[in-house]
Amino acid sequence: MFPPCSIVGNFVNCTIGTMVNGFSVRVEVTFDVQPATPANTYINVVNVFHTTPDTNITNNRAEWPTIIIRLADLEIIKRRP
């Protein structure tokens, strides 16, 4: 993963470093979904924190849904000899 990230429980923490005003960083995180995970819509939430005061805190949070659909991609073909 880039930037360096760590996983603690259900949280992924990434350290971006210094960002200038108007700059953006894209972070992509990929997970394997366990077979027992219930089909549902899960909301991913990202929060941005910094030690420098921010004049616009309304753009420091975003939410995006992830839809889990339990679907087996399996086909069995039986033929007679």
N, C-alpha and C positions, 0 to 999 in steps of 0.2 A: 504494500500500500504506500502511496505517496500522498500526502506527506507522512512522516512517521506517526503511526497511530497505535493505540493500545486498546485492548478489549477488557472491560471490567464489568462482569455481570451482563446486563442488557445494554451497556453503554459502550460506545466507541469514542475514544478521546484522541483527537488529532491536534498536534502542535504545528501551526502554520508559520509562526514567526512574525516578523515585522511586515505590515501592509500599509501602503500609503493610501490616502483618501481616493476613493473611486476605483481602487484595485479589486480584483476578484480572483478567487482560487476555486478550482473545481476539485472536489474530493469524491472519488468513486470507491465504494465499499461493496464487495461481493460476499454473499453468505450462502452456505449450503443449507437448505431447509430440510429438517428431519422428517422422515415419513409420517411420524405421529402428529405433526403440526396440524391443528384443525384448519379446515378451509375457512377463511375469514378475510376481512380487510384490516390490515395493520397500518397504523399511521406512523411514519418515520418523522421524527422531529429533529431539527438542527437548531442549536443555539450558539451564538457567537459571543465570546467574552473577551475583554481586554482590560488592561490596567489603566489605559489612557481614557479620559472622559470622552463620551460619544455624544454628539449633538443630535443624532437621529437614531434613537434606539428602536424605532419601529421596523427597521430592516435587519435586525439582529436575530430574527427567528423565522423559520420556514417549516412547513409541514407538507408531506407528500404521501399519498396512500400507496400501499403495496397490496395487491390482491393475490392471495394464495388460493389456487384451485387444485384440489386433489384429483389428479388425472393420471392413470397409468398408461404408459406408452408401450403396450405389450400386445403382441399378436402371436397366436399359436395356430399353426397349420399342421393338420394331421393328414397323412396320405397313406393309402394302402400300398403294400409292397407289390 
